[in-house]
Each structure stands twice: as C-alpha cells, then as structure tokens.
C-alpha cells in the first residue's frame, strides 16, 4: 500500500435534481452496523433522492464490508430483484 494513492474524500451527495430523469427502479442493500453509511440515514436519503426507490434489504449483524458468510443472502436478494 506504500505506492497506492487513495482518495479519502467522501463522495458528493446526490440530489433529487441530478437523478430526476432516472427511471429505473432503485433498490439498496444496507448493513445494520455500517459506521460509514448508517442504514437508517441511508434509507431516509434514498427515499428523498430517488422518486423510484422501491425496496431495501438490511443485512443483520453486518458492518461496512460484509463477511463472506453474507454473500449467499446478498446473492439471493439480488436475484429476487432482478427477476421482477
């Protein structure tokens, strides 16, 4: 990691105006113990920004980077959403 440049800036916040023309349904997966993107604030923001926000899935007992044990749950949820 000595020769890797990492951008530690936070991503800019999306606004409803910037995504107003986006028509695709929006789904999100959040983690209940994520310290970077708290699940409740993330979902609140999704509901404000995306007029087409459809559904969320909350990973229980999970931090920002899910453990490999959570992959099957994530995969199942993505499959469910993509089949619609």
N, CA, C and O atoms as a Maestro MAE file, in Angstrom:
{
 s_m_m2io_version
 :::
 2.0.0
}

f_m_ct {
 s_m_title
 :::
 protein
 m_atom[336] {
  # First column is atom index #
  i_m_mmod_type
  r_m_x_coord
  r_m_y_coord
  r_m_z_coord
  i_m_residue_number
  s_m_chain_name
  s_m_pdb_residue_name
  s_m_pdb_atom_name
  i_m_atomic_number
  :::
  1 25 0.817 -1.200 0.000 1 A "UNK " " N  " 7
  2 3 0.000 0.000 0.000 1 A "UNK " " CA " 6
  3 2 0.864 1.269 0.000 1 A "UNK " " C  " 6
  4 15 0.336 2.378 -0.072 1 A "UNK " " O  " 8
  5 25 2.184 1.108 0.080 2 A "UNK " " N  " 7
  6 3 3.038 2.298 0.118 2 A "UNK " " CA " 6
  7 2 2.965 3.120 -1.164 2 A "UNK " " C  " 6
  8 15 3.113 4.341 -1.121 2 A "UNK " " O  " 8
  9 25 2.744 2.480 -2.280 3 A "UNK " " N  " 7
  10 3 2.762 3.190 -3.555 3 A "UNK " " CA " 6
  11 2 1.364 3.361 -4.157 3 A "UNK " " C  " 6
  12 15 1.225 3.656 -5.344 3 A "UNK " " O  " 8
  13 25 0.343 3.174 -3.340 4 A "UNK " " N  " 7
  14 3 -1.032 3.318 -3.800 4 A "UNK " " CA " 6
  15 2 -1.582 4.651 -3.334 4 A "UNK " " C  " 6
  16 15 -1.536 4.979 -2.148 4 A "UNK " " O  " 8
  17 25 -2.103 5.414 -4.280 5 A "UNK " " N  " 7
  18 3 -2.736 6.687 -3.916 5 A "UNK " " CA " 6
  19 2 -4.212 6.414 -3.651 5 A "UNK " " C  " 6
  20 15 -4.925 5.913 -4.521 5 A "UNK " " O  " 8
  21 25 -4.654 6.741 -2.471 6 A "UNK " " N  " 7
  22 3 -6.037 6.519 -2.081 6 A "UNK " " CA " 6
  23 2 -6.719 7.868 -1.916 6 A "UNK " " C  " 6
  24 15 -6.210 8.761 -1.238 6 A "UNK " " O  " 8
  25 25 -7.859 7.998 -2.538 7 A "UNK " " N  " 7
  26 3 -8.649 9.220 -2.402 7 A "UNK " " CA " 6
  27 2 -9.563 9.057 -1.191 7 A "UNK " " C  " 6
  28 15 -10.499 8.258 -1.219 7 A "UNK " " O  " 8
  29 25 -9.295 9.804 -0.146 8 A "UNK " " N  " 7
  30 3 -10.064 9.695 1.084 8 A "UNK " " CA " 6
  31 2 -11.224 10.690 1.142 8 A "UNK " " C  " 6
  32 15 -11.891 10.803 2.171 8 A "UNK " " O  " 8
  33 25 -11.467 11.404 0.056 9 A "UNK " " N  " 7
  34 3 -12.590 12.332 0.023 9 A "UNK " " CA " 6
  35 2 -13.896 11.562 0.005 9 A "UNK " " C  " 6
  36 15 -13.995 10.493 -0.597 9 A "UNK " " O  " 8
  37 25 -14.877 12.106 0.660 10 A "UNK " " N  " 7
  38 3 -16.212 11.490 0.650 10 A "UNK " " CA " 6
  39 2 -16.851 11.749 -0.704 10 A "UNK " " C  " 6
  40 15 -16.641 12.801 -1.308 10 A "UNK " " O  " 8
  41 25 -17.630 10.790 -1.177 11 A "UNK " " N  " 7
  42 3 -18.345 11.048 -2.434 11 A "UNK " " CA " 6
  43 2 -19.350 12.185 -2.239 11 A "UNK " " C  " 6
  44 15 -19.902 12.356 -1.152 11 A "UNK " " O  " 8
  45 25 -19.577 12.951 -3.291 12 A "UNK " " N  " 7
  46 3 -20.553 14.035 -3.185 12 A "UNK " " CA " 6
  47 2 -21.954 13.434 -3.058 12 A "UNK " " C  " 6
  48 15 -22.227 12.351 -3.576 12 A "UNK " " O  " 8
  49 25 -22.818 14.141 -2.376 13 A "UNK " " N  " 7
  50 3 -24.185 13.680 -2.199 13 A "UNK " " CA " 6
  51 2 -24.991 13.887 -3.464 13 A "UNK " " C  " 6
  52 15 -24.922 14.940 -4.099 13 A "UNK " " O  " 8
  53 25 -25.749 12.877 -3.819 14 A "UNK " " N  " 7
  54 3 -26.674 13.010 -4.943 14 A "UNK " " CA " 6
  55 2 -27.838 13.895 -4.518 14 A "UNK " " C  " 6
  56 15 -28.232 13.928 -3.352 14 A "UNK " " O  " 8
  57 25 -28.365 14.597 -5.486 15 A "UNK " " N  " 7
  58 3 -29.576 15.367 -5.226 15 A "UNK " " CA " 6
  59 2 -30.690 14.821 -6.113 15 A "UNK " " C  " 6
  60 15 -30.430 14.199 -7.143 15 A "UNK " " O  " 8
  61 25 -31.912 15.057 -5.707 16 A "UNK " " N  " 7
  62 3 -33.050 14.607 -6.493 16 A "UNK " " CA " 6
  63 2 -33.004 15.215 -7.887 16 A "UNK " " C  " 6
  64 15 -33.416 14.578 -8.856 16 A "UNK " " O  " 8
  65 25 -32.512 16.428 -7.992 17 A "UNK " " N  " 7
  66 3 -32.434 17.096 -9.285 17 A "UNK " " CA " 6
  67 2 -31.469 16.379 -10.229 17 A "UNK " " C  " 6
  68 15 -31.724 16.292 -11.430 17 A "UNK " " O  " 8
  69 25 -30.368 15.870 -9.692 18 A "UNK " " N  " 7
  70 3 -29.370 15.193 -10.530 18 A "UNK " " CA " 6
  71 2 -29.864 13.847 -11.059 18 A "UNK " " C  " 6
  72 15 -29.372 13.375 -12.084 18 A "UNK " " O  " 8
  73 25 -30.806 13.233 -10.393 19 A "UNK " " N  " 7
  74 3 -31.302 11.914 -10.824 19 A "UNK " " CA " 6
  75 2 -32.769 11.967 -11.256 19 A "UNK " " C  " 6
  76 15 -33.426 10.931 -11.357 19 A "UNK " " O  " 8
  77 25 -33.274 13.161 -11.507 20 A "UNK " " N  " 7
  78 3 -34.701 13.303 -11.821 20 A "UNK " " CA " 6
  79 2 -35.112 12.574 -13.099 20 A "UNK " " C  " 6
  80 15 -36.271 12.180 -13.234 20 A "UNK " " O  " 8
  81 25 -34.189 12.388 -14.032 21 A "UNK " " N  " 7
  82 3 -34.509 11.705 -15.280 21 A "UNK " " CA " 6
  83 2 -34.263 10.192 -15.220 21 A "UNK " " C  " 6
  84 15 -34.517 9.478 -16.190 21 A "UNK " " O  " 8
  85 25 -33.785 9.728 -14.114 22 A "UNK " " N  " 7
  86 3 -33.531 8.298 -13.953 22 A "UNK " " CA " 6
  87 2 -34.858 7.593 -13.695 22 A "UNK " " C  " 6
  88 15 -35.572 7.924 -12.748 22 A "UNK " " O  " 8
  89 25 -35.180 6.628 -14.536 23 A "UNK " " N  " 7
  90 3 -36.469 5.954 -14.427 23 A "UNK " " CA " 6
  91 2 -36.372 4.523 -13.923 23 A "UNK " " C  " 6
  92 15 -37.380 3.937 -13.528 23 A "UNK " " O  " 8
  93 25 -35.189 3.963 -13.932 24 A "UNK " " N  " 7
  94 3 -35.015 2.578 -13.482 24 A "UNK " " CA " 6
  95 2 -35.330 2.474 -11.987 24 A "UNK " " C  " 6
  96 15 -35.062 3.412 -11.236 24 A "UNK " " O  " 8
  97 25 -35.890 1.355 -11.552 25 A "UNK " " N  " 7
  98 3 -36.157 1.190 -10.119 25 A "UNK " " CA " 6
  99 2 -34.849 1.149 -9.328 25 A "UNK " " C  " 6
  100 15 -33.828 0.656 -9.809 25 A "UNK " " O  " 8
  101 25 -34.904 1.671 -8.124 26 A "UNK " " N  " 7
  102 3 -33.723 1.729 -7.266 26 A "UNK " " CA " 6
  103 2 -33.953 0.845 -6.043 26 A "UNK " " C  " 6
  104 15 -34.968 0.957 -5.355 26 A "UNK " " O  " 8
  105 25 -33.005 -0.018 -5.796 27 A "UNK " " N  " 7
  106 3 -33.013 -0.907 -4.637 27 A "UNK " " CA " 6
  107 2 -31.709 -0.688 -3.890 27 A "UNK " " C  " 6
  108 15 -30.713 -0.275 -4.484 27 A "UNK " " O  " 8
  109 25 -31.707 -0.960 -2.605 28 A "UNK " " N  " 7
  110 3 -30.450 -0.818 -1.868 28 A "UNK " " CA " 6
  111 2 -30.303 -1.909 -0.825 28 A "UNK " " C  " 6
  112 15 -31.275 -2.375 -0.231 28 A "UNK " " O  " 8
  113 25 -29.066 -2.296 -0.624 29 A "UNK " " N  " 7
  114 3 -28.714 -3.229 0.449 29 A "UNK " " CA " 6
  115 2 -27.862 -2.447 1.430 29 A "UNK " " C  " 6
  116 15 -26.854 -1.848 1.053 29 A "UNK " " O  " 8
  117 25 -28.267 -2.456 2.679 30 A "UNK " " N  " 7
  118 3 -27.536 -1.746 3.731 30 A "UNK " " CA " 6
  119 2 -27.176 -2.723 4.841 30 A "UNK " " C  " 6
  120 15 -27.772 -3.792 4.976 30 A "UNK " " O  " 8
  121 25 -26.197 -2.330 5.623 31 A "UNK " " N  " 7
  122 3 -25.760 -3.162 6.748 31 A "UNK " " CA " 6
  123 2 -26.146 -2.477 8.049 31 A "UNK " " C  " 6
  124 15 -25.964 -1.268 8.196 31 A "UNK " " O  " 8
  125 25 -26.668 -3.233 8.979 32 A "UNK " " N  " 7
  126 3 -27.177 -2.631 10.218 32 A "UNK " " CA " 6
  127 2 -26.083 -2.069 11.128 32 A "UNK " " C  " 6
  128 15 -26.380 -1.271 12.018 32 A "UNK " " O  " 8
  129 25 -24.831 -2.468 10.924 33 A "UNK " " N  " 7
  130 3 -23.727 -1.956 11.752 33 A "UNK " " CA " 6
  131 2 -22.693 -1.200 10.933 33 A "UNK " " C  " 6
  132 15 -21.519 -1.153 11.299 33 A "UNK " " O  " 8
  133 25 -23.123 -0.611 9.830 34 A "UNK " " N  " 7
  134 3 -22.211 0.142 8.961 34 A "UNK " " CA " 6
  135 2 -21.951 1.513 9.583 34 A "UNK " " C  " 6
  136 15 -22.877 2.307 9.752 34 A "UNK " " O  " 8
  137 25 -20.693 1.788 9.922 35 A "UNK " " N  " 7
  138 3 -20.379 3.077 10.547 35 A "UNK " " CA " 6
  139 2 -20.189 4.181 9.517 35 A "UNK " " C  " 6
  140 15 -20.260 5.362 9.859 35 A "UNK " " O  " 8
  141 25 -19.948 3.814 8.251 36 A "UNK " " N  " 7
  142 3 -19.752 4.808 7.206 36 A "UNK " " CA " 6
  143 2 -21.073 5.269 6.602 36 A "UNK " " C  " 6
  144 15 -21.250 6.452 6.312 36 A "UNK " " O  " 8
  145 25 -21.998 4.333 6.414 37 A "UNK " " N  " 7
  146 3 -23.308 4.628 5.848 37 A "UNK " " CA " 6
  147 2 -24.373 4.010 6.748 37 A "UNK " " C  " 6
  148 15 -24.875 2.925 6.453 37 A "UNK " " O  " 8
  149 25 -24.724 4.682 7.840 38 A "UNK " " N  " 7
  150 3 -25.734 4.123 8.750 38 A "UNK " " CA " 6
  151 2 -27.013 3.778 7.993 38 A "UNK " " C  " 6
  152 15 -27.515 4.581 7.208 38 A "UNK " " O  " 8
  153 25 -27.532 2.582 8.235 39 A "UNK " " N  " 7
  154 3 -28.652 2.069 7.444 39 A "UNK " " CA " 6
  155 2 -29.868 2.976 7.467 39 A "UNK " " C  " 6
  156 15 -30.503 3.187 6.434 39 A "UNK " " O  " 8
  157 25 -30.200 3.518 8.636 40 A "UNK " " N  " 7
  158 3 -31.416 4.330 8.729 40 A "UNK " " CA " 6
  159 2 -31.290 5.646 7.963 40 A "UNK " " C  " 6
  160 15 -32.229 6.071 7.290 40 A "UNK " " O  " 8
  161 25 -30.139 6.281 8.068 41 A "UNK " " N  " 7
  162 3 -29.926 7.537 7.342 41 A "UNK " " CA " 6
  163 2 -29.794 7.296 5.840 41 A "UNK " " C  " 6
  164 15 -30.226 8.119 5.033 41 A "UNK " " O  " 8
  165 25 -29.203 6.176 5.474 42 A "UNK " " N  " 7
  166 3 -29.071 5.828 4.065 42 A "UNK " " CA " 6
  167 2 -30.442 5.617 3.431 42 A "UNK " " C  " 6
  168 15 -30.707 6.115 2.337 42 A "UNK " " O  " 8
  169 25 -31.302 4.885 4.112 43 A "UNK " " N  " 7
  170 3 -32.643 4.639 3.578 43 A "UNK " " CA " 6
  171 2 -33.467 5.916 3.527 43 A "UNK " " C  " 6
  172 15 -34.216 6.140 2.577 43 A "UNK " " O  " 8
  173 25 -33.330 6.742 4.535 44 A "UNK " " N  " 7
  174 3 -34.039 8.024 4.546 44 A "UNK " " CA " 6
  175 2 -33.607 8.862 3.341 44 A "UNK " " C  " 6
  176 15 -34.436 9.471 2.666 44 A "UNK " " O  " 8
  177 25 -32.315 8.881 3.086 45 A "UNK " " N  " 7
  178 3 -31.786 9.664 1.957 45 A "UNK " " CA " 6
  179 2 -32.263 9.085 0.618 45 A "UNK " " C  " 6
  180 15 -32.605 9.834 -0.297 45 A "UNK " " O  " 8
  181 25 -32.284 7.769 0.508 46 A "UNK " " N  " 7
  182 3 -32.766 7.126 -0.727 46 A "UNK " " CA " 6
  183 2 -34.208 7.521 -1.015 46 A "UNK " " C  " 6
  184 15 -34.570 7.786 -2.162 46 A "UNK " " O  " 8
  185 25 -35.019 7.559 0.023 47 A "UNK " " N  " 7
  186 3 -36.434 7.909 -0.164 47 A "UNK " " CA " 6
  187 2 -36.603 9.366 -0.598 47 A "UNK " " C  " 6
  188 15 -37.542 9.702 -1.320 47 A "UNK " " O  " 8
  189 25 -35.694 10.217 -0.154 48 A "UNK " " N  " 7
  190 3 -35.747 11.635 -0.523 48 A "UNK " " CA " 6
  191 2 -35.252 11.845 -1.951 48 A "UNK " " C  " 6
  192 15 -35.875 12.569 -2.727 48 A "UNK " " O  " 8
  193 25 -34.147 11.219 -2.291 49 A "UNK " " N  " 7
  194 3 -33.482 11.480 -3.568 49 A "UNK " " CA " 6
  195 2 -34.125 10.747 -4.740 49 A "UNK " " C  " 6
  196 15 -34.295 11.326 -5.813 49 A "UNK " " O  " 8
  197 25 -34.481 9.481 -4.545 50 A "UNK " " N  " 7
  198 3 -34.961 8.666 -5.660 50 A "UNK " " CA " 6
  199 2 -36.486 8.543 -5.638 50 A "UNK " " C  " 6
  200 15 -37.050 7.910 -4.746 50 A "UNK " " O  " 8
  201 25 -37.133 9.138 -6.604 51 A "UNK " " N  " 7
  202 3 -38.590 9.026 -6.718 51 A "UNK " " CA " 6
  203 2 -38.996 7.590 -7.044 51 A "UNK " " C  " 6
  204 15 -40.138 7.189 -6.820 51 A "UNK " " O  " 8
  205 25 -38.054 6.830 -7.571 52 A "UNK " " N  " 7
  206 3 -38.301 5.455 -7.996 52 A "UNK " " CA " 6
  207 2 -37.667 4.433 -7.045 52 A "UNK " " C  " 6
  208 15 -37.386 3.302 -7.440 52 A "UNK " " O  " 8
  209 25 -37.444 4.838 -5.798 53 A "UNK " " N  " 7
  210 3 -36.901 3.920 -4.796 53 A "UNK " " CA " 6
  211 2 -37.958 2.870 -4.479 53 A "UNK " " C  " 6
  212 15 -39.081 3.205 -4.103 53 A "UNK " " O  " 8
  213 25 -37.599 1.610 -4.630 54 A "UNK " " N  " 7
  214 3 -38.567 0.526 -4.499 54 A "UNK " " CA " 6
  215 2 -38.467 -0.236 -3.190 54 A "UNK " " C  " 6
  216 15 -39.470 -0.442 -2.507 54 A "UNK " " O  " 8
  217 25 -37.254 -0.655 -2.840 55 A "UNK " " N  " 7
  218 3 -37.158 -1.578 -1.707 55 A "UNK " " CA " 6
  219 2 -35.729 -1.608 -1.156 55 A "UNK " " C  " 6
  220 15 -34.755 -1.346 -1.862 55 A "UNK " " O  " 8
  221 25 -35.649 -1.935 0.117 56 A "UNK " " N  " 7
  222 3 -34.345 -2.097 0.754 56 A "UNK " " CA " 6
  223 2 -34.226 -3.492 1.345 56 A "UNK " " C  " 6
  224 15 -35.217 -4.186 1.573 56 A "UNK " " O  " 8
  225 25 -32.991 -3.872 1.582 57 A "UNK " " N  " 7
  226 3 -32.705 -5.124 2.288 57 A "UNK " " CA " 6
  227 2 -31.634 -4.797 3.321 57 A "UNK " " C  " 6
  228 15 -30.578 -4.264 2.982 57 A "UNK " " O  " 8
  229 25 -31.909 -5.116 4.574 58 A "UNK " " N  " 7
  230 3 -30.974 -4.811 5.658 58 A "UNK " " CA " 6
  231 2 -30.251 -6.090 6.059 58 A "UNK " " C  " 6
  232 15 -30.877 -7.073 6.456 58 A "UNK " " O  " 8
  233 25 -28.936 -6.067 5.951 59 A "UNK " " N  " 7
  234 3 -28.114 -7.190 6.389 59 A "UNK " " CA " 6
  235 2 -27.925 -7.080 7.895 59 A "UNK " " C  " 6
  236 15 -27.447 -6.060 8.392 59 A "UNK " " O  " 8
  237 25 -28.292 -8.106 8.605 60 A "UNK " " N  " 7
  238 3 -28.206 -8.104 10.068 60 A "UNK " " CA " 6
  239 2 -26.805 -8.506 10.536 60 A "UNK " " C  " 6
  240 15 -26.142 -9.336 9.916 60 A "UNK " " O  " 8
  241 25 -26.378 -7.907 11.628 61 A "UNK " " N  " 7
  242 3 -25.078 -8.202 12.247 61 A "UNK " " CA " 6
  243 2 -23.940 -8.088 11.238 61 A "UNK " " C  " 6
  244 15 -23.043 -8.930 11.186 61 A "UNK " " O  " 8
  245 25 -24.003 -7.021 10.436 62 A "UNK " " N  " 7
  246 3 -23.030 -6.828 9.363 62 A "UNK " " CA " 6
  247 2 -22.477 -5.415 9.410 62 A "UNK " " C  " 6
  248 15 -23.189 -4.458 9.713 62 A "UNK " " O  " 8
  249 25 -21.186 -5.305 9.103 63 A "UNK " " N  " 7
  250 3 -20.533 -3.999 9.056 63 A "UNK " " CA " 6
  251 2 -20.434 -3.531 7.605 63 A "UNK " " C  " 6
  252 15 -21.098 -4.074 6.722 63 A "UNK " " O  " 8
  253 25 -19.605 -2.526 7.371 64 A "UNK " " N  " 7
  254 3 -19.493 -1.900 6.052 64 A "UNK " " CA " 6
  255 2 -19.124 -2.909 4.960 64 A "UNK " " C  " 6
  256 15 -19.673 -2.862 3.859 64 A "UNK " " O  " 8
  257 25 -18.219 -3.797 5.258 65 A "UNK " " N  " 7
  258 3 -17.823 -4.834 4.305 65 A "UNK " " CA " 6
  259 2 -18.358 -6.160 4.830 65 A "UNK " " C  " 6
  260 15 -17.882 -6.664 5.848 65 A "UNK " " O  " 8
  261 25 -19.340 -6.724 4.144 66 A "UNK " " N  " 7
  262 3 -19.959 -7.961 4.635 66 A "UNK " " CA " 6
  263 2 -18.977 -9.126 4.664 66 A "UNK " " C  " 6
  264 15 -18.083 -9.237 3.825 66 A "UNK " " O  " 8
  265 25 -19.170 -9.974 5.638 67 A "UNK " " N  " 7
  266 3 -18.405 -11.204 5.738 67 A "UNK " " CA " 6
  267 2 -18.822 -12.132 4.605 67 A "UNK " " C  " 6
  268 15 -19.943 -12.048 4.104 67 A "UNK " " O  " 8
  269 25 -17.937 -12.996 4.215 68 A "UNK " " N  " 7
  270 3 -18.215 -13.938 3.128 68 A "UNK " " CA " 6
  271 2 -19.459 -14.780 3.424 68 A "UNK " " C  " 6
  272 15 -20.117 -15.253 2.497 68 A "UNK " " O  " 8
  273 25 -19.787 -14.971 4.698 69 A "UNK " " N  " 7
  274 3 -20.985 -15.732 5.072 69 A "UNK " " CA " 6
  275 2 -22.272 -15.041 4.615 69 A "UNK " " C  " 6
  276 15 -23.317 -15.684 4.510 69 A "UNK " " O  " 8
  277 25 -22.201 -13.748 4.344 70 A "UNK " " N  " 7
  278 3 -23.379 -12.987 3.926 70 A "UNK " " CA " 6
  279 2 -23.595 -13.023 2.416 70 A "UNK " " C  " 6
  280 15 -24.637 -12.586 1.929 70 A "UNK " " O  " 8
  281 25 -22.633 -13.530 1.687 71 A "UNK " " N  " 7
  282 3 -22.704 -13.476 0.230 71 A "UNK " " CA " 6
  283 2 -23.927 -14.197 -0.331 71 A "UNK " " C  " 6
  284 15 -24.535 -13.727 -1.293 71 A "UNK " " O  " 8
  285 25 -24.286 -15.319 0.254 72 A "UNK " " N  " 7
  286 3 -25.447 -16.051 -0.275 72 A "UNK " " CA " 6
  287 2 -26.735 -15.261 -0.062 72 A "UNK " " C  " 6
  288 15 -27.626 -15.295 -0.911 72 A "UNK " " O  " 8
  289 25 -26.844 -14.553 1.055 73 A "UNK " " N  " 7
  290 3 -28.015 -13.715 1.305 73 A "UNK " " CA " 6
  291 2 -28.073 -12.551 0.312 73 A "UNK " " C  " 6
  292 15 -29.138 -12.224 -0.212 73 A "UNK " " O  " 8
  293 25 -26.932 -11.940 0.066 74 A "UNK " " N  " 7
  294 3 -26.855 -10.835 -0.885 74 A "UNK " " CA " 6
  295 2 -27.218 -11.330 -2.285 74 A "UNK " " C  " 6
  296 15 -27.997 -10.699 -3.000 74 A "UNK " " O  " 8
  297 25 -26.646 -12.456 -2.654 75 A "UNK " " N  " 7
  298 3 -26.922 -13.035 -3.970 75 A "UNK " " CA " 6
  299 2 -28.405 -13.358 -4.137 75 A "UNK " " C  " 6
  300 15 -28.986 -13.075 -5.185 75 A "UNK " " O  " 8
  301 25 -29.011 -13.937 -3.132 76 A "UNK " " N  " 7
  302 3 -30.440 -14.283 -3.205 76 A "UNK " " CA " 6
  303 2 -31.294 -13.022 -3.363 76 A "UNK " " C  " 6
  304 15 -32.257 -13.016 -4.131 76 A "UNK " " O  " 8
  305 25 -30.945 -11.967 -2.646 77 A "UNK " " N  " 7
  306 3 -31.724 -10.725 -2.736 77 A "UNK " " CA " 6
  307 2 -31.580 -10.101 -4.115 77 A "UNK " " C  " 6
  308 15 -32.567 -9.648 -4.696 77 A "UNK " " O  " 8
  309 25 -30.374 -10.071 -4.641 78 A "UNK " " N  " 7
  310 3 -30.158 -9.523 -5.980 78 A "UNK " " CA " 6
  311 2 -30.916 -10.315 -7.035 78 A "UNK " " C  " 6
  312 15 -31.508 -9.738 -7.947 78 A "UNK " " O  " 8
  313 25 -30.897 -11.633 -6.910 79 A "UNK " " N  " 7
  314 3 -31.648 -12.478 -7.857 79 A "UNK " " CA " 6
  315 2 -33.138 -12.162 -7.788 79 A "UNK " " C  " 6
  316 15 -33.808 -12.081 -8.817 79 A "UNK " " O  " 8
  317 25 -33.652 -11.987 -6.582 80 A "UNK " " N  " 7
  318 3 -35.078 -11.679 -6.403 80 A "UNK " " CA " 6
  319 2 -35.417 -10.368 -7.115 80 A "UNK " " C  " 6
  320 15 -36.411 -10.287 -7.837 80 A "UNK " " O  " 8
  321 25 -34.601 -9.365 -6.911 81 A "UNK " " N  " 7
  322 3 -34.869 -8.070 -7.526 81 A "UNK " " CA " 6
  323 2 -34.733 -8.115 -9.048 81 A "UNK " " C  " 6
  324 15 -35.493 -7.456 -9.759 81 A "UNK " " O  " 8
  325 25 -33.788 -8.874 -9.539 82 A "UNK " " N  " 7
  326 3 -33.557 -8.916 -10.987 82 A "UNK " " CA " 6
  327 2 -34.593 -9.747 -11.730 82 A "UNK " " C  " 6
  328 15 -34.747 -9.596 -12.942 82 A "UNK " " O  " 8
  329 25 -35.301 -10.615 -11.031 83 A "UNK " " N  " 7
  330 3 -36.334 -11.419 -11.660 83 A "UNK " " CA " 6
  331 2 -37.617 -10.651 -11.893 83 A "UNK " " C  " 6
  332 15 -38.451 -11.076 -12.693 83 A "UNK " " O  " 8
  333 25 -37.793 -9.545 -11.221 84 A "UNK " " N  " 7
  334 3 -39.022 -8.743 -11.332 84 A "UNK " " CA " 6
  335 2 -39.102 -8.077 -12.679 84 A "UNK " " C  " 6
  336 15 -40.064 -7.362 -12.958 84 A "UNK " " O  " 8
  :::
 }
 m_bond[335] {
  # First column is bond index #
  i_m_from
  i_m_to
  i_m_order
  :::
  1 1 2 1
  2 2 3 1
  3 3 4 2
  4 3 5 1
  5 5 6 1
  6 6 7 1
  7 7 8 2
  8 7 9 1
  9 9 10 1
  10 10 11 1
  11 11 12 2
  12 11 13 1
  13 13 14 1
  14 14 15 1
  15 15 16 2
  16 15 17 1
  17 17 18 1
  18 18 19 1
  19 19 20 2
  20 19 21 1
  21 21 22 1
  22 22 23 1
  23 23 24 2
  24 23 25 1
  25 25 26 1
  26 26 27 1
  27 27 28 2
  28 27 29 1
  29 29 30 1
  30 30 31 1
  31 31 32 2
  32 31 33 1
  33 33 34 1
  34 34 35 1
  35 35 36 2
  36 35 37 1
  37 37 38 1
  38 38 39 1
  39 39 40 2
  40 39 41 1
  41 41 42 1
  42 42 43 1
  43 43 44 2
  44 43 45 1
  45 45 46 1
  46 46 47 1
  47 47 48 2
  48 47 49 1
  49 49 50 1
  50 50 51 1
  51 51 52 2
  52 51 53 1
  53 53 54 1
  54 54 55 1
  55 55 56 2
  56 55 57 1
  57 57 58 1
  58 58 59 1
  59 59 60 2
  60 59 61 1
  61 61 62 1
  62 62 63 1
  63 63 64 2
  64 63 65 1
  65 65 66 1
  66 66 67 1
  67 67 68 2
  68 67 69 1
  69 69 70 1
  70 70 71 1
  71 71 72 2
  72 71 73 1
  73 73 74 1
  74 74 75 1
  75 75 76 2
  76 75 77 1
  77 77 78 1
  78 78 79 1
  79 79 80 2
  80 79 81 1
  81 81 82 1
  82 82 83 1
  83 83 84 2
  84 83 85 1
  85 85 86 1
  86 86 87 1
  87 87 88 2
  88 87 89 1
  89 89 90 1
  90 90 91 1
  91 91 92 2
  92 91 93 1
  93 93 94 1
  94 94 95 1
  95 95 96 2
  96 95 97 1
  97 97 98 1
  98 98 99 1
  99 99 100 2
  100 99 101 1
  101 101 102 1
  102 102 103 1
  103 103 104 2
  104 103 105 1
  105 105 106 1
  106 106 107 1
  107 107 108 2
  108 107 109 1
  109 109 110 1
  110 110 111 1
  111 111 112 2
  112 111 113 1
  113 113 114 1
  114 114 115 1
  115 115 116 2
  116 115 117 1
  117 117 118 1
  118 118 119 1
  119 119 120 2
  120 119 121 1
  121 121 122 1
  122 122 123 1
  123 123 124 2
  124 123 125 1
  125 125 126 1
  126 126 127 1
  127 127 128 2
  128 127 129 1
  129 129 130 1
  130 130 131 1
  131 131 132 2
  132 131 133 1
  133 133 134 1
  134 134 135 1
  135 135 136 2
  136 135 137 1
  137 137 138 1
  138 138 139 1
  139 139 140 2
  140 139 141 1
  141 141 142 1
  142 142 143 1
  143 143 144 2
  144 143 145 1
  145 145 146 1
  146 146 147 1
  147 147 148 2
  148 147 149 1
  149 149 150 1
  150 150 151 1
  151 151 152 2
  152 151 153 1
  153 153 154 1
  154 154 155 1
  155 155 156 2
  156 155 157 1
  157 157 158 1
  158 158 159 1
  159 159 160 2
  160 159 161 1
  161 161 162 1
  162 162 163 1
  163 163 164 2
  164 163 165 1
  165 165 166 1
  166 166 167 1
  167 167 168 2
  168 167 169 1
  169 169 170 1
  170 170 171 1
  171 171 172 2
  172 171 173 1
  173 173 174 1
  174 174 175 1
  175 175 176 2
  176 175 177 1
  177 177 178 1
  178 178 179 1
  179 179 180 2
  180 179 181 1
  181 181 182 1
  182 182 183 1
  183 183 184 2
  184 183 185 1
  185 185 186 1
  186 186 187 1
  187 187 188 2
  188 187 189 1
  189 189 190 1
  190 190 191 1
  191 191 192 2
  192 191 193 1
  193 193 194 1
  194 194 195 1
  195 195 196 2
  196 195 197 1
  197 197 198 1
  198 198 199 1
  199 199 200 2
  200 199 201 1
  201 201 202 1
  202 202 203 1
  203 203 204 2
  204 203 205 1
  205 205 206 1
  206 206 207 1
  207 207 208 2
  208 207 209 1
  209 209 210 1
  210 210 211 1
  211 211 212 2
  212 211 213 1
  213 213 214 1
  214 214 215 1
  215 215 216 2
  216 215 217 1
  217 217 218 1
  218 218 219 1
  219 219 220 2
  220 219 221 1
  221 221 222 1
  222 222 223 1
  223 223 224 2
  224 223 225 1
  225 225 226 1
  226 226 227 1
  227 227 228 2
  228 227 229 1
  229 229 230 1
  230 230 231 1
  231 231 232 2
  232 231 233 1
  233 233 234 1
  234 234 235 1
  235 235 236 2
  236 235 237 1
  237 237 238 1
  238 238 239 1
  239 239 240 2
  240 239 241 1
  241 241 242 1
  242 242 243 1
  243 243 244 2
  244 243 245 1
  245 245 246 1
  246 246 247 1
  247 247 248 2
  248 247 249 1
  249 249 250 1
  250 250 251 1
  251 251 252 2
  252 251 253 1
  253 253 254 1
  254 254 255 1
  255 255 256 2
  256 255 257 1
  257 257 258 1
  258 258 259 1
  259 259 260 2
  260 259 261 1
  261 261 262 1
  262 262 263 1
  263 263 264 2
  264 263 265 1
  265 265 266 1
  266 266 267 1
  267 267 268 2
  268 267 269 1
  269 269 270 1
  270 270 271 1
  271 271 272 2
  272 271 273 1
  273 273 274 1
  274 274 275 1
  275 275 276 2
  276 275 277 1
  277 277 278 1
  278 278 279 1
  279 279 280 2
  280 279 281 1
  281 281 282 1
  282 282 283 1
  283 283 284 2
  284 283 285 1
  285 285 286 1
  286 286 287 1
  287 287 288 2
  288 287 289 1
  289 289 290 1
  290 290 291 1
  291 291 292 2
  292 291 293 1
  293 293 294 1
  294 294 295 1
  295 295 296 2
  296 295 297 1
  297 297 298 1
  298 298 299 1
  299 299 300 2
  300 299 301 1
  301 301 302 1
  302 302 303 1
  303 303 304 2
  304 303 305 1
  305 305 306 1
  306 306 307 1
  307 307 308 2
  308 307 309 1
  309 309 310 1
  310 310 311 1
  311 311 312 2
  312 311 313 1
  313 313 314 1
  314 314 315 1
  315 315 316 2
  316 315 317 1
  317 317 318 1
  318 318 319 1
  319 319 320 2
  320 319 321 1
  321 321 322 1
  322 322 323 1
  323 323 324 2
  324 323 325 1
  325 325 326 1
  326 326 327 1
  327 327 328 2
  328 327 329 1
  329 329 330 1
  330 330 331 1
  331 331 332 2
  332 331 333 1
  333 333 334 1
  334 334 335 1
  335 335 336 2
  :::
 }
}
